[in-house]
Amino acid sequence: MILRKDWTVQTAQGQAVAGAQVYVLTQPADVDTLTPLATVYSDSSGTPGANPAITDGLGQVALYLDNSQLYTFVVISPLLDTQVYPDQNLGNAPATSSPFGETPAGVINGVNRTFTLTVIPALLYLQYNQGVLVPNVGYTTQVLGGIFTITLAIAPQVGDTLYASGIL
């Protein structure tokens, strides 16, 4: 099944990075040679898309990928160090979906940017400080060893709140 993966590329200060190249590799990936390139689609119907995909003026790109595979994403831009996100899984499309909501585990201390969930969501919304959606701040996710990890672009400060909700 082809699923959509939305990706936002931002600097550590939360500024959108336009024109970044987002490479999608299949496993086992060689990030030095950027091979093997995965098949990327431009829509859920299977229309072939570009790989690498290029972020728009808001630093965003939408990728349509086969959800049965693990991928490595490599982000390249003159404004950033090369970023590598191995073992990314879009998840299996559930026959039925269930809503969830929880406070991610992790210390809010102005330094920590990494938080975990007890579930692996198919769709995720993060709320930050009384309902501001985290995509305004920017984040990446990955699943390693069955643990869903969220890495925020900017560390929440002491007194901030973080809440995750979505669909399983």
C-alpha positions as CSV (number, residue, x, y, z in Angstrom):
1,M,0.0,0.0,0.0
2,I,1.3,3.5,-0.8
3,L,1.2,5.9,2.1
4,R,2.0,9.6,2.4
5,K,5.0,10.7,4.4
6,D,5.2,14.5,5.1
7,W,8.6,15.8,5.9
8,T,9.7,19.3,7.1
9,V,13.3,20.4,7.0
10,Q,14.2,23.2,9.5
11,T,17.3,24.6,11.0
12,A,17.9,24.1,14.8
13,Q,16.4,27.6,15.2
14,G,13.2,26.4,13.5
15,Q,13.6,28.2,10.2
16,A,12.3,26.5,7.1
17,V,15.0,25.2,4.7
18,A,13.8,25.6,1.1
19,G,15.5,23.7,-1.6
20,A,16.8,20.8,0.6
21,Q,17.3,17.5,-1.1
22,V,15.4,14.6,0.6
23,Y,16.8,11.3,-0.6
24,V,14.9,8.1,0.1
25,L,17.0,4.9,0.2
26,T,16.0,1.3,0.7
27,Q,17.8,-1.1,3.0
28,P,20.6,-1.8,3.2
29,A,21.4,1.8,2.5
30,D,24.7,3.3,1.7
31,V,24.5,6.9,2.7
32,D,27.9,7.8,1.2
33,T,26.8,6.8,-2.3
34,L,23.1,7.5,-1.7
35,T,22.1,4.0,-3.0
36,P,19.9,2.2,-3.5
37,L,17.3,4.8,-4.3
38,A,13.8,3.9,-3.3
39,T,10.8,4.2,-5.7
40,V,9.0,7.4,-4.7
41,Y,5.6,8.3,-5.9
42,S,4.0,11.7,-6.4
43,D,0.5,10.5,-5.3
44,S,-1.3,7.6,-3.8
45,S,-2.2,6.2,-7.2
46,G,1.5,5.3,-7.9
47,T,2.5,8.1,-10.3
48,P,6.3,8.1,-10.3
49,G,7.9,10.9,-8.4
50,A,11.4,12.5,-8.0
51,N,14.1,11.1,-5.7
52,P,15.5,13.2,-4.3
53,A,12.5,15.3,-3.5
54,I,13.1,19.0,-3.1
55,T,11.6,21.0,-0.2
56,D,9.3,23.9,-0.9
57,G,9.6,27.5,0.5
58,L,8.2,26.2,3.8
59,G,10.8,23.4,4.0
60,Q,8.1,20.8,3.3
61,V,7.9,17.9,1.0
62,A,5.3,15.1,0.7
63,L,6.5,11.7,-0.3
64,Y,4.4,8.7,-1.2
65,L,6.1,5.4,-0.4
66,D,5.3,1.6,-0.2
67,N,4.6,1.1,3.5
68,S,5.9,-2.4,3.5
69,Q,9.6,-1.4,3.5
70,L,12.1,0.2,5.8
71,Y,13.7,3.4,4.5
72,T,16.7,5.6,5.2
73,F,16.1,9.3,4.6
74,V,19.1,11.5,3.9
75,V,18.6,15.3,3.9
76,I,21.2,17.5,2.2
77,S,21.3,21.2,2.2
78,P,24.1,23.9,2.3
79,L,22.3,25.3,5.4
80,L,22.6,22.0,7.4
81,D,24.9,19.2,8.1
82,T,23.8,16.1,6.2
83,Q,21.1,14.5,8.2
84,V,20.5,10.7,8.1
85,Y,17.4,9.0,9.5
86,P,17.8,5.2,9.2
87,D,15.2,2.5,9.6
88,Q,12.2,4.6,9.0
89,N,8.9,2.7,8.7
90,L,5.6,4.3,7.5
91,G,3.7,1.6,9.4
92,N,1.2,-0.8,8.2
93,A,-2.2,0.6,7.3
94,P,-4.6,-0.7,10.0
95,A,-7.8,-2.3,9.0
96,T,-9.5,-0.2,11.7
97,S,-8.1,2.8,13.5
98,S,-8.2,3.9,17.1
99,P,-7.6,7.3,18.5
100,F,-4.9,7.7,21.2
101,G,-3.5,10.5,23.4
102,E,-0.7,10.6,25.8
103,T,2.1,12.8,27.2
104,P,5.4,11.7,25.6
105,A,8.1,10.4,28.0
106,G,11.1,12.6,28.3
107,V,12.5,15.4,30.4
108,I,11.5,19.0,29.6
109,N,14.5,21.0,30.7
110,G,15.4,23.3,27.9
111,V,18.1,20.9,26.5
112,N,16.4,17.6,25.8
113,R,14.8,17.3,22.4
114,T,14.0,13.5,22.4
115,F,10.7,12.0,23.6
116,T,9.1,8.6,23.3
117,L,5.6,7.2,23.0
118,T,4.2,3.9,24.3
119,V,2.4,3.3,21.0
120,I,3.4,3.5,17.3
121,P,0.9,5.8,15.7
122,A,-0.2,5.8,12.0
123,L,-1.0,9.5,12.3
124,L,0.5,11.8,14.9
125,Y,-0.3,15.3,16.1
126,L,1.9,17.0,18.7
127,Q,0.7,19.9,20.8
128,Y,3.1,22.2,22.4
129,N,2.2,24.8,25.0
130,Q,-1.6,24.9,25.2
131,G,-2.3,23.6,21.7
132,V,0.3,25.1,19.4
133,L,1.0,22.3,16.9
134,V,4.6,21.2,16.9
135,P,5.0,21.3,13.1
136,N,5.5,25.0,13.7
137,V,8.6,24.0,15.7
138,G,9.6,21.0,13.6
139,Y,10.3,17.4,14.5
140,T,11.3,14.0,13.1
141,T,10.2,10.6,14.2
142,Q,11.6,7.1,14.0
143,V,10.9,3.6,15.2
144,L,13.8,1.6,16.5
145,G,13.4,-1.7,18.4
146,G,9.6,-1.1,18.6
147,I,10.0,2.3,20.4
148,F,8.5,5.4,18.7
149,T,10.9,8.3,19.2
150,I,10.2,12.0,18.5
151,T,13.1,14.4,18.1
152,L,12.1,18.1,18.2
153,A,14.0,20.7,16.3
154,I,13.9,23.0,19.4
155,A,14.1,21.7,23.0
156,P,11.0,22.6,25.1
157,Q,11.8,24.9,28.0
158,V,11.1,24.4,31.7
159,G,7.4,25.0,32.2
160,D,6.5,24.0,28.6
161,T,4.0,21.1,28.0
162,L,4.0,18.5,25.2
163,Y,1.1,16.2,24.3
164,A,0.7,13.6,21.5
165,S,-2.5,12.5,20.0
166,G,-3.5,10.8,16.7
167,I,-4.6,7.5,15.2
168,L,-3.2,4.0,15.8
